[in-house]
Amino acid sequence: MMTDNDPQYTYRQSILTKPWTFGLKNNALTWEEEGKPLRMIPFTQITKVQPKFDPTRVQLNRHILHVHTTQNGIIKIASMTYQGINDFKDQASSYRTFIKAFHEQLSAANPKMQFSKGITQLGYLASIGVLIFLIVLLVGAVGFILMGAVNFIILIKLGLLLYFIPSLVGYIRKNKPGTYDPLNLPADILP
């Protein structure tokens, strides 16, 4: 059982899960799913951590920390918690506090740890390709409007492009692959 003095963070992933409480205790990451026993992963069994900006239609500011382990695969810790259908609460402040404490303790206990950020290089290049494609569509839509071919469908598509292009630019900017210093977390990996 965790004590009140140990750093903790609780979130619920979806309607299908119960709340998970993560903690830091005795050089280990602990987590407890409501109604199940406490599990511990020693920091020495964590091979990599990888923060990502991972927005969805209803969670526009969601950040996730992927914790790669030798025993349990990947554990995900998200900055937003499920409260109801299409209802997620942003827990940016408590998420940031826990993630910073986790990085400090993990880097001290496991100095050879790999701290990678963002998406894969292939995913990053694919995202840039999609952005270029959307910009070409935007130019085409503006061209049709300038030639006088204004109709409801073109205006809707123009509106969607004007919405999605800035969102994609933000996604690409925050998810650029790379490494980082665990004691000086870059702003783009935190909400």
N, C-alpha and C positions, 0 to 999 in steps of 0.2 A: 504494500500500500504506500502511496506517495504522501508526503507531508505537505503542509501549506508553505513550507520554506523552499521546496524544490520548484524550479521553474516549470510551469505547466501551461498547456494550451489545449482547448477542447473545441472540436468542430464535428458537425454531422455532414457526411458526404452527400447523401441523397435520401429519398423516401424509403429506400430499401435497406438502409443501415441505421444503426443506433449511434449515438454520440461516441466519439473516440476522444480520450484524454491522453495527451502525450506529455511526458515528463523527462527530466534530466536528473539522474540519480546514480551515484557510484560509478562514474565513467560509462554510463549506458543510456541509451534512449529507451524509455519505457512507454508502453501504450496499453490502454485498457479500454476495451469496448464494454459498454454498459451491460452488466449481467455476466461477463466473462472474466476469467482470471487475468491478472496483470502479466504482461509479457515484457521481456527485456532483451535488448540487443546491445552487447558491449560495443563501445566505440571501435575497438580493434576489429570487429566484424563488419564495419561499414567501409565499403570500398570507394564510394563516390557519393557526393551530393550534387544535385543539379537543379537550381531554381529556374523556373520558367514563368513567363507571362502567358496565361492560358484563359483568355476571356471566352464566354459563351453568350448566347443571345440574351440571357437574363442576368449574367454575372460579368459585367463589363470590366471590372477591376480585379478579376480573380488572378491570384498568383499561386503557384504550387511549388513546393519543394519535393523533389524526388530523392529519396534516400535509398541508395543501392546497397544491398547487404549480401554477405556470403551465404546466408542461410534462408532468408525469407523473400528473396527477390527485391521488388521495389515497394517501398512504403511511400504513400503520398500524403503530404500535409498541405491543406489548402487554406487560403486566407478568408474564405467565405463559408458560412454554415447554412445548411438547409433548414428552413423553418416551415415551409409549406409549398404547395405547387406554385412554381414561378416566383417563389419568395425566398431569397437568400440574404442573409445579414452579412454586411461587410465587417470583418473583425480585424481591420488593418493594423490598428494600434497593438492589440495583444499578440497578433501574428508576428509583427516586427520584433517585439520584445522577446518572444520565445525563439525566433529564428536567430537573432543576434546572440542570445545566451547559448544556444545550441552550437553555433559556429565557434564561439570562444572556447567552450569546453571540448568540443570535438578536435579542434586544431591543436589544443594543448595535449590531449591524450593520444592523438594519432597524427603526428607531424607529417607523415608521408601521404596523407589523405589527398585525393584528387578533388579539387573544387572547380567544377565546370558549370558554365551558365549558358542558357539559351537552348535553342533547338539544334538538331543535327545540321551539319553543313549542307547535306542534300535538301533537307526541309527548308533551310534558309534560302538556298538558291531557287527552289520551287516557289517560295513565297515572293521572291523578287520577280520571277517570271510571271506570276499571277498579277502582280502590281503593274508590270509593263503592259500586260494584256488589257487590264482595266483602264489604264491611261489611254491606250489606243481606242478602246470603246468610247471613252469620254470624248476624245477628239472627234471621233466619227459622229457621235450624237450632237455635239456642238456644230459640226459641219452641216448635218441635216437641218438643224434649226436655222442656221445662217442662210441656207439655200431656200428657206421658206417651207420646208417639210415639217411643220409643227403639228403634232397630234398628241393625243393623250398618252399613248404607249411610249412615245419617245420622251415625253416629259417625266413619266414615271421612272423610266430607265435612267434618265439623267439624274433624277433625285437619288435613286439607289446608288449610282456610281459616286455622286458627291458625298454620300454617307459612308460608303464602304472604303473608298480610297484613303481617307485620313485614318480610319480604324486600322487598315492594313499597314499603313506607314508606321503607326505606333506599335503594332505587333512586331513588325520587322525590326524596328529600332530597339525594342526591349529584349528581343530574343536572339540578338546576334551571338553566334557561338563564340566561346572564349573561356578563359580561366579568370579567377579573381582571388583577391586576398581575403581570407576568412575573417581577418581582424579589421578590415576596412571594406565593408560590404558596399558595392556600387548601388546607387539609388535605383537603377533600372531593374534590380531583382526583387525589390520590395514594393508593396503597395503604398 
